């Protein structure tokens, strides 16, 4: 990445965003709910891309101004997946060499390999938060990356780590990842179109027992 190029600009050069996808997040409400501010690259990502999926292999969660996990498993929910990460940390132990408590982790994304991605929110400056991954099929499960979430995604697509940081390698080295905002994804499903291929969904309208 050229030194004058921001991580978001570098990401946009390989993964275009939908026009008008700004989530219109109430960041003051987010701060009140979580007790912290959020990284500037994350707020910029939400203003540019919003929440959504990438090639049906990765999801960036919608910011939620609540830490209360929903009833049920909470898959794909910031609060729900944060609760899962914290529970794993509390019951099975956290990453080696990290003295922070389970409550320091906040989830922002998940992979089709059932990995959960978040931040270790221990620094007073959110822009210094590192990305933490609970890699379901990794050994060890916990891994920490010294970058923000936007740079993490850019490196994932560019094979910019020593090895793929996720259990599923669908996006590893992907030169043209396809982002779909969650509202557009929902609209396409409801019209019988696969959101990521653009092809008709062969199961549209079918009912299963």
C-alpha positions in Angstrom: 0.0 0.0 0.0 1.5 3.4 -1.0 2.4 5.5 2.1 -0.1 8.2 1.2 -3.0 5.9 0.7 -5.4 5.2 3.6 -6.4 1.6 4.4 -10.0 2.5 3.4 -8.9 3.8 0.0 -6.8 0.7 -0.6 -9.8 -1.5 0.3 -12.1 0.5 -2.0 -9.7 -0.1 -4.9 -10.3 -3.8 -4.7 -13.8 -4.0 -3.2 -16.3 -1.3 -4.3 -19.1 -0.2 -2.0 -22.8 0.4 -2.8 -23.8 4.1 -3.1 -25.7 5.3 -0.2 -24.9 2.4 2.1 -24.1 4.6 5.1 -25.6 3.0 8.2 -26.3 6.4 9.9 -24.9 5.0 13.1 -25.5 6.9 16.3 -22.0 6.7 17.6 -22.8 8.6 20.8 -25.4 5.9 21.6 -22.8 3.3 20.7 -20.3 4.9 23.1 -22.9 4.9 25.9 -23.8 1.3 25.4 -20.3 -0.1 25.1 -18.5 2.3 27.3 -15.9 3.1 24.6 -15.5 4.9 21.4 -14.9 3.0 18.2 -11.9 3.0 15.8 -12.0 5.6 13.0 -11.4 3.1 10.3 -14.5 1.2 11.5 -16.7 4.3 11.5 -15.4 5.2 8.1 -16.2 1.7 6.9 -19.7 2.0 8.1 -20.2 5.4 6.4 -18.8 4.0 3.1 -19.9 0.3 3.0 -22.3 -0.2 5.9 -22.8 -3.7 7.3 -23.1 -6.6 5.0 -21.6 -9.7 3.5 -18.6 -10.4 1.3 -18.9 -13.2 -1.3 -21.3 -15.0 1.0 -18.2 -16.0 3.0 -17.8 -13.2 5.5 -20.1 -10.9 7.4 -19.5 -7.4 8.9 -22.0 -7.0 11.7 -24.3 -4.0 12.0 -23.3 -1.7 14.9 -25.7 -2.1 17.8 -26.2 0.4 20.6 -26.7 -2.4 23.1 -24.6 -5.1 24.7 -27.6 -7.2 25.4 -27.4 -10.4 23.4 -30.6 -11.4 21.6 -32.6 -14.4 22.6 -31.2 -17.5 20.9 -27.7 -18.0 19.6 -27.3 -14.4 18.2 -25.4 -15.4 15.1 -24.5 -12.4 13.0 -25.2 -10.0 15.8 -22.5 -7.7 17.3 -23.9 -8.2 20.8 -24.6 -11.9 20.4 -21.2 -12.7 18.9 -19.5 -10.5 21.5 -21.2 -12.6 24.2 -20.0 -15.8 22.5 -16.4 -14.5 22.3 -16.4 -13.4 26.0 -17.9 -16.8 27.1 -15.2 -18.7 25.2 -12.5 -16.5 26.7 -13.9 -16.9 30.2 -14.4 -20.7 30.1 -11.6 -21.9 27.8 -9.1 -19.1 28.3 -8.0 -16.2 26.1 -5.0 -15.6 23.9 -1.6 -16.4 25.3 0.3 -13.5 26.7 -2.8 -11.2 27.0 -3.7 -10.2 30.5 -7.0 -8.4 29.6 -10.3 -9.7 30.8 -13.0 -11.3 28.6 -15.0 -8.1 28.8 -12.4 -6.3 26.7 -13.3 -8.1 23.5 -15.9 -6.7 21.1 -17.0 -8.6 18.0 -17.3 -6.9 14.5 -17.4 -9.8 12.0 -17.7 -13.5 11.3 -16.7 -16.0 8.6 -18.5 -18.8 7.0 -16.0 -21.1 8.8 -17.6 -20.0 12.1 -14.7 -17.8 13.1 -15.5 -14.7 15.1 -13.5 -11.5 14.7 -13.3 -8.6 17.1 -11.1 -6.1 18.8 -9.1 -6.2 22.0 -10.5 -2.9 23.4 -7.9 -2.2 26.1 -6.3 1.0 24.8 -7.9 4.3 25.5 -7.3 5.2 21.9 -9.6 2.9 19.8 -7.4 3.4 16.8 -4.7 1.4 18.6 -7.0 -1.6 19.1 -5.7 -4.8 17.6 -7.9 -7.3 15.7 -8.5 -10.6 17.5 -9.7 -13.7 15.8 -11.2 -16.8 17.4 -10.4 -19.2 14.6 -12.7 -22.2 15.0 -10.4 -24.7 13.2 -7.1 -23.0 14.1 -4.5 -24.1 16.6 -4.3 -22.1 18.8 -7.9 -20.8 18.4 -7.0 -17.2 19.4 -4.8 -15.0 17.2 -4.1 -11.3 17.4 -3.2 -9.1 14.5 -1.5 -5.7 14.9 -3.9 -3.8 12.5 -7.4 -2.4 12.3 -10.4 -4.1 10.8 -10.1 -2.4 7.4 -6.4 -3.2 7.1 -7.2 -6.7 8.2 -9.6 -7.2 5.3 -7.2 -5.6 2.8 -4.5 -8.0 3.9 -6.8 -10.9 3.8 -7.6 -10.2 0.1 -4.0 -9.5 -0.7 -2.5 -12.5 1.1 -0.8 -10.1 3.4 -0.4 -12.4 6.4 2.0 -15.3 6.8 -1.0 -17.6 6.3 -4.7 -17.3 5.9 -6.1 -16.0 9.2 -9.5 -17.7 8.8 -10.7 -21.3 8.9 -12.1 -20.9 5.4 -9.8 -19.7 2.6 -12.5 -18.5 0.2 -11.4 -14.9 0.5 -7.7 -15.5 0.9 -6.0 -13.8 -2.0 -9.3 -12.9 -3.6 -8.5 -10.1 -6.1 -12.1 -8.9 -6.6 -14.2 -9.5 -3.4 -17.8 -8.6 -3.7 -19.5 -6.7 -0.9 -23.3 -6.6 -0.6 -25.0 -4.3 1.9 -27.4 -6.2 4.2 -30.4 -4.3 2.9 -29.5 -5.0 -0.7 -28.8 -8.6 0.2 -32.3 -8.9 1.8 -33.9 -7.2 -1.2 -32.3 -9.7 -3.6 -33.2 -12.7 -1.6 -36.8 -11.5 -1.5 -36.9 -11.2 -5.3 -35.5 -14.7 -5.9 -32.0 -13.6 -6.8 -28.8 -15.0 -5.2 -27.3 -11.8 -3.7 -23.7 -12.8 -4.6 -24.0 -14.5 -8.0 -26.9 -12.5 -9.5 -28.4 -15.7 -10.7 -31.9 -16.9 -9.9 -32.2 -18.7 -6.6 -33.4 -22.3 -7.5 -34.9 -22.7 -4.1 -36.9 -19.4 -4.1 -40.5 -19.9 -3.0 -40.0 -23.5 -1.9 -41.3 -24.6 1.4 -39.5 -27.3 3.4 -40.8 -29.4 6.2 
